[in-house]
Amino acid sequence: MRTALVIGTGLIGTSAALALASRGVTVHLADHDPAQARTAAALGAGTDESPEGLVDLCVVAVPPAHVAATLADTMRRGAARAYLDVASVKGGPRRELEALGLDLAPYIGTHPMSGRERSGPLAATADLFEGRPWVLTPTRDTDTEVLNLALELVALCRAVPVVMDADAHDRAVALVSHMPHLVSSMVAARLENAEETAVRLCGQGIRDVTRIAASDPRMWIDILSANPGPVADLLAQVAGDLEETVTALRALQSADEEKRSEGAAGVESMLRRGNAGRTRVPGKHGTAPAAYEIVAVLIDDKAGQLARIFADADRAGVNIEDVRIEHATGQQAGLVQLMVEPKAAAVLSAALRERGWSIRQ
């Protein structure tokens, strides 16, 4: 691939453009807001000048509701050898294109499974897709050259290609992305009018659960409007679980010992189902989830503290598999939770203590 046209210079479009440009592809940028395209160009994602001729690949990175119309216009102009979109739903846009009577041989639907709470070109990074799944939804109509160009795009972005049926993809993202976002928002909504004394007690648990609720509501209206059925079906199942759990918790309030026992059993069943589901979430780099041990280190909120911890861990020959930071309420301090292989936990703890760090059990 030598040339590409990226239409839509938000987070995903600009990140893809940055990755392509950094690997020698000449990238042309277009957006309904020219100022946004200029911003992406200034970041090094390419040029906001129109291509003079046919480009190798056109990447459409606009909201789902506008994907089909944008693709149809671009395909009728003959702007590229191949076309793809990166929308978070796949079945709907393809059916819209079919209804418009377009030849879909030069088109393939795709979806990079990566994102951030922030949107827009200023949130983009060239490494946004590294190690992340990138779904491709070819059909019997898809030209082999188009599939190969899509695979080349995925490789240049250092993502991991996953081939799926379009409708199967939409059901899958409803489960692992769209439904969880709404549930996160519902939990976060409980905080809106909560007493300040309660909100000040927020710890890492509530931060983890509500993190994705910070995303742009307008963007999520577009996404959910394109995939409402599968999301509604899943939320109905969640509602059933909630109703059962509420009943079990009410039973725990009963003066009747048998009812309390039934309530405890109901709550335990839900918690164990959660345990079982959590074990199926892929671990680091998409591999099977690993059991890490946590080394908790007390740090002051000062510049360079994290860098020092990582450097000391490196001197001890210990690889940090993951890290979390829990800030202490009302204090300029916090706990850094270092996830390491179980056999390395004692080594790291001893090494950090020797270098003056306070380790919490």
N, C-alpha and C positions, 0 to 999 in steps of 0.2 A: 504494500500500500504506500503510495507516494503522496496522494492528496485526499483531503476529506473536507466535507462541509458539515458543520455542526449548527443545527437550527435549534435555538433555545439555549441561552447561556446562564442558566441557573446553576445550582450546586452540581447536578449530575452532568449536564452538558459541558460546563466549564472544566470539571475535573477530568472528563474524558479527553477534552481538547488539550488540557495541560499534559496529560500522559502521552498523547500522540505527538504533540509538538516537541516534547522532551526526547522523543525517540526518532526525530528527523522527519516526521510527516508534516507537510505543508497544510495547515488547517485554516479554513475560512469560517468566520463566525457570523451568524445572523440571529436577530432577535426582533420581536415586535417592538421592543424598547431599544432603540439604537444606543442609548447611553449605557445600557447593561452590556451590550456587545463590545462597546469601547472599553468598558471596565475590564472585561475578560481579556481583551487584547492587551491592555496595559499590564495585566498580570503575566503575560507571556503565553497565553493560550492559543495565539494565532493572530490573524489579521481580520479586521472587520470589513475589508474590501471584498467585493463579490468575485468569485472565480471567473476567469476568462473563458473557460471551456468546461468540458465534462470532468468531474472529479471521480475518484475511485469509489468513495463511499460517502453517503449522506446519512448522518446520524440525527434523528429527530428526537429532541429532548424537551418536548412541550407537555403541558398537563394532559392527562388522558382524554379529556373531552375534546381536545383540539388535535389529537394525533392523526385521525383519519383525514380530516380536511387538509392538514399541513402536508401529509404524505401525498395525498391525491394531487394537490397543486404542484408539488415538487416533482412527482413522477410524470405528470403531464408535460412539464417543462423539459423533461429529459436532462435533469441536472447531474445525474450520477450513473455509474455502472451498477451500483447496488444501493439498496435503501434498508435502513432498520430504524426501529424506535426503541426507546429505553423506558417506556411507561411501565408502571407497576401492575397493570392488568393487560392481558393479552388477547383473550377471546373476543371481547367487544370491538376493539379497533379493527381486528381482522375481518369480522363480519360486516362492519361498516364499509371497509374497502371492497369487499366482495359485492355488496349491494350497489356500489358505485360503478361496478362493471370493469374494474381495472385488472390488468394482467399482473398477477402477483408473483410471477417467476422471479423478478428482481428484488423481492422484499422478504424480510424475515423479522419476526417480532422477537425482541430480547428484553431482559430485565436484569440489571446488575443489582444484587442483593446487598446494597451498601448505602449508607446515608448518614446524616447528622441531624441534630435538632435544629441547627441553623440552616438557612437557605440563602440563595443568591450566589453570585460569582465570588464574592469576598470570602465565602466559607469553603470554596473549592480547594482541593489539593490533588496533586498528581498521583499520590499514593492511596487515594480513597478506596480503590477497588482491589488493592493487593491482597491476595490470599482469600478473597471473598468469592462466593458462587456468582456466576453470571449465567442466567438461564437463557437458552436459545430454544425457540419453538418453530422449527422448520416443518413444512408439510411436503406432500408429494409434489406440489407445484414449485417449491423453492429450487432455484437454479443452484447447481453445485458450486459455481464460482461465488455466488452470493453467500452461501454457507461458509466457504473458505475465507472470504473477506471478514465475515462476522467473527470467525474463530481467530483471525489475525488481530482484529481489534481487541478481543478478549486477552490474547497473549500480550499485546503491547501494553495493556492496562494491568498486566500481571494478575489477572483474575483467574478463576477456575471455571471452565465451561461445564454447564449442566444442560442436557437436552431433555425437554419435556413437551407433552401435549399442552396446548394453550389453555384449555379449560381446566386441566389438572393443575396447571400452574396457578390459576386464579383461585382454586379451592385451597391450594397449599399456602399461598400468601395471606389468604383470609385467616388461616389458622395461626401462622407464625408471625404475622405483621399487623394486619388490619384489625382483627379482633383484639389482640393485646393492647393496641394503641387506644382503643375506646375504653377498655377496662382500666388502663393506666389513667386516662382522663377522668373516669368516674371516681377513682380513688382520690385523685388530686382535687376534684371538685368538692370533696368533703372538707378540705382545708380552707376553702374560700371564706366561709363565715365562722370558722372555728375560733375559739377564744385564743388570744395571743399567748397566754400561759401554756396552752396545749401545744401550739405550733412551735414554741421555743424548744420543746422536747424532741423535735424531729431528729432522728438519727439516720444512719446509713441505710437502714431497711426501707424507710419511706422515700429516701432519695432514689434508691434503686428502682422501686416500684413506679415512681412518678416521673422518672427522668424523661421518657419519651413524650410525656404530656406537654412538654415545653415547645413542641413543634408548631409550625404555622397552621392555624385552623383552616385557612383558605386553601392551602395545598391539600389538606386531608379531606376537605369537602369534595375536591376534584377526584381524589383517589377512591373514596368510599362511594361516591355517586356512580363510579364505573364498576363497582363490585359489590352491590348491596345485598344480593341474595345469599351468597355463601357466608357473608359476615353476619347477617341476621340469623341464619340457621345456627351458627356457632354461639352467638349471644343467647339464643333461646336455650341451648344446652347449658350454658353458664348460669342462666337464670334458674334452671332446674336444680343445678348444684347449690346455688345460693339458697333456694327455698328449702332444700333438704338440710342444709347447714343451719339455717335460722331455726328450723324445727328442732334440730338436735341441741342447739344452744339453749333454746327455751326449756327443753326437757332437763337440762343441767340445773335450771333454777328450781325445779320441782322439789317438794318435800318428800316425794315418793322415791325411795331408794332404787326401785326397779326402773322408774323413768329416768332417773339420773344416770343409771348404768347404760340404758339404751342411748341416751344423749351423748355420753362419753364415747360409746362405740361408734356412733355416727360421725362425730368430729374426728376421731382417730382414723376412720376409714377415709375421710376426705384428705386428711394430712398425708396418709400413706399413699393415696393415689397421686397426690402432688409429688411426693418423693419419687414414685415410679416414673412419672412423666419427666421430672427434672433430669433423671439419669439418661434420658434419651437425647437431651440437647447436646449437639456436637461440642467437643472440646477445642483446644488450641489447634489452629490450622485445619479445622474440620475433622479432626481425628476423634476417636472414641474419648469420651470425657475421662479425665484423670483425677485421682484423689490427691489433692495437694495438702500440705500442712502449712498453717499460718504462723509466721513469726511477726508479732506485733511490736512496733518500735514507736516510742513516744518521741515526737519532734516538736520543736518550736516553729512558729510560722515566720521563718526567715529565708531569705534567698540562699539558694545553694544547698539546702538541707537534703533534698532528694538526691541531688547529684552526688553528695558525699556518701549517702547510704549505698547507692548503686556501685560507686567506686570501691567501697569497703567490701561489698558482697563479691565484686569481681576479684579483689585481692584474695578473698577466702576461697576462690574457685567455685562459687555457688551461682547457678543460673536462676534469675528471678523469672518465674513462669508467668506471674500476673501480679498486679498491685492494686490496692484500693486505699483511699485516704478517708478517714473519718475525723471530721473536725469537732473539737470540743466546743460545746455551747458556751458562748460568753467568754471564751479564753483564746489567746493567741497561741494555740497549740493543737495538736491532734495526734491520732494514731495512724501510722502507715502499716497496712497489713500486707506483708510480703508472702506470696504464695510460692512454695518451693516443693521439690520432691521430698517425701517423708524422711528419707535417709540423710537429706542435707539440712534438715531443720536444726538439729543440735549443733552442727558445725557452724551454721550461720549465726545462731544465737550466741555461741561462745565467742566467735570472731567479732561480732558487733559489740558485745560487752567489753571486750579487751580494748576496743577503740572508743569507749566512753558512752556508747548508746545505752538508753534505758529500755530494757526489754520487758514487755508486759505479758504475763501468763494468761 
